[in-house]
C-alpha cells in the first residue's frame, strides 16, 4: 500500500518543481508590466514604480516557491 502512495505523490512533486520557474516568471513579468503602466499613467520619473513593482514581484515569487517547497516536504 505504501508503494501506491509513493507512485501517487511522485509525479505531482515533479510537476510542481517543473512549473515553478514558469510561475515565477509570469508573476515577475506581470508586476513589471504593472509598474510600467503606473510610470506611464502618472509620469513617474526614473521608472521608480516599475523598479518597486518588479522587486515586489520577485519577493512574491520567492515566497510562492518557498511555500510550495515547504508543502512538498510536508508530504
Protein Blocks (a to p, Z undefined) as FASTA:
>chain_A
ZZmmmmmmmmmmmmmmmmmmmmmmmmmmmmmmmmmmmmmmnopghhlmmmmmmmmmmmmm
mmmmmmmmmmmmmZZ
